[in-house]
Amino acid sequence: MEAARRLASRLRVVPMMLVFSNATVSSSSSSCNTETPPSNTKLSSFSSASSETAFLSKTLKSELPHIVQAGDPVLHEPAREVDHSEINSDKIQKIIDGMILVMRNAPGISLSAQKIGIPLRIIVLEEPKENLYNYTEEVNKIIDRRPFDLLVILNPKLKIKSNKTFLFFEGCLSVHGFQAVVERYLDVEVEGFDRYGEPIKINASGWHARILQHECDHLDGTLYVDKMVPRTFRSWENINMSIARAVGVSNLAAELKTGAAFDSKY
């Protein structure tokens, strides 16, 4: 029960998500200023058969495509693998360059090709050191968050390296303005190809492992809301509301499956 109360307290004051907004977060404050989309926001979809052509056309015009939102079929269907012979083609290289630009412009720390309407198994992720200053040292330690350089992975295959899991908030550029608690494995291994077609293997833990699982799920047509803990879904404005109000402190440990897995890591 005490572990559940500690987790509830941490989740109440630590609004963490995979999408970085303009939020100001403090471990000593329960307030969170967040960015919300204007009411007239229009999102264009690139999930048609000509999605790659449309994307390349926009990129050549220095116009970044919008990030597609939940409900677009491209986000709910498995993406296809990139043929190895295509990896070094101008088309794939321009798609990768465009994905990096979209991710950094959002701003976000990871992106799958499906988020811009292209059903290919490509992900990009990056955690610059300066991002860590957006949050307290305590928060970064809790989620085992460390910087890493830009990673581009094509046809990634994810393996679970440990049965230990932990729960924390996630958000998504394609579910704009919301987040929820998601259970993820602590340690994973991802194999695939880099942007030049060379084999790549990544061993990741903590926050890095969470990001990889989030994006690999996208490639299979799965969003974090498909895996979220029930009754933890909330808007950015309500991120600081205690989880206990949603599921009750008395059954928090059972609902979130915390216990030893959370305490042993953090």
VENJOMO-V953165 format. One line per field, one symbol per residue. ss: DSSP state (H for helix, E for strand, C for the rest). phi: phi as a letter, one per 20 degrees, with the letter a starting at -180 (. if undefined). psi: psi as a letter, one per 20 degrees, with the letter a starting at -180 (. if undefined). A space follows every 50 residues. Layout:
# VENJOMO-V953165
ss = ???
phi = ???
psi = ???
This chain:
# VENJOMO-V953165
ss = CHHHHHHHHHHHHCCCCCECCCCCCCCCCCCCCCCCCCCCCCCCCCCCCC HHHHHHHHHHCCCCCCCCCCCCHHHCCCCECCCHHHCCCHHHHHHHHHHH HHHHHHCECEEEHHHHCCCECEEEEEECHHHHHHCCHHHHHHCCCCCEEE EEEEEEEEEECCCCEEEEEEECCCCCCEEEEEEEECEEEEEEECCCCCEE EEEEEHHHHHHHHHHHHHHCCCCHHHCECCCCCEEHHHCCCCHHHHHCHH HHHHHHCCHHHHHHHC
phi = .ffffffgffffdcfdbfeedefddcfdcdebececfffdfddeeceefe gfffffffffeldfffefdgofgfedcfeefefgfegefgffffffgfff ffgffgebdabdfffdndececccbacfgfffffcffffffgdlecfbfg cccdlfcdcedbefcbdafccbfecfncbbfcecffccccdacefdnefc ccdcclfffffffgffggfendefffcffgmdfbfgfdfeffggfednff dffffelelfffffed
psi = ghhghggggghhinnqrippakqoppijqjqopqpqqqhjpppqqkjrhk ggggghggghjkopqqpqrphphhijqqqqqpphiigjqhghhhggghgg ggghhgqrjqpqhhikjomqmpqqqpnqhhhhiirqhgghhgjlpqqqrp pppqlqppppiqiprqprqqaphjmpjrrrpppqqhprppqbqaijjqqq pppqrcgghggggghhgghjkprhiiiqpqjiprrhhjhipqhhhgiphh kggggilechgghhh.
